[in-house]
């Protein structure tokens, strides 16, 4: 090896190492952003909401009794029955996203959904009917999600960033009455309406 080629080789190797380090840092950053939140049985992850279509006082009393007696075994059964552990790990919308990131994610999700055949669509989330109630970056966004799972999804937004994502299994005909926080922190602050 000639002495003239040595500095060039060192410069090339340094450039390759720098490029590799940059790629590694970017990939690790992406992993941190999309890392799923662990699902626990913490009481603050569950929010009980009574939805009485006709305002039946007896139905409200029954629901209040049900809530008072909802123990740890029932909570575990609820989480398992509706696959809420799995949903929390894979749901495309999560706390920490900005409104712009949310919109971008949903556009990509919609394109993927519409490009798929029916069998593949049943493995995807379809964010259907939307209701935004935002003022100056604060408020909530509601989606009726279907196909892979039937969910009412309420997203709590503060200062233009998603604070928490809550889902309640159900469709327009039935609701469980129990919202589960998939990601984020803080209390349920959705509108609590079924559209």
PyMOL commands that set and color helices and strands:
alter all, ss='L'
color gray80, all
select helices_A, chain A and resi 3-34+43-45+57-68+72-81+84-90+99-115+118-121
alter helices_A, ss='H'
color red, helices_A
select strands_A, chain A and resi 46-48+125-135+138-147+151-158+161-169+178-184
alter strands_A, ss='S'
color yellow, strands_A
deselect
rebuild
show_as cartoon
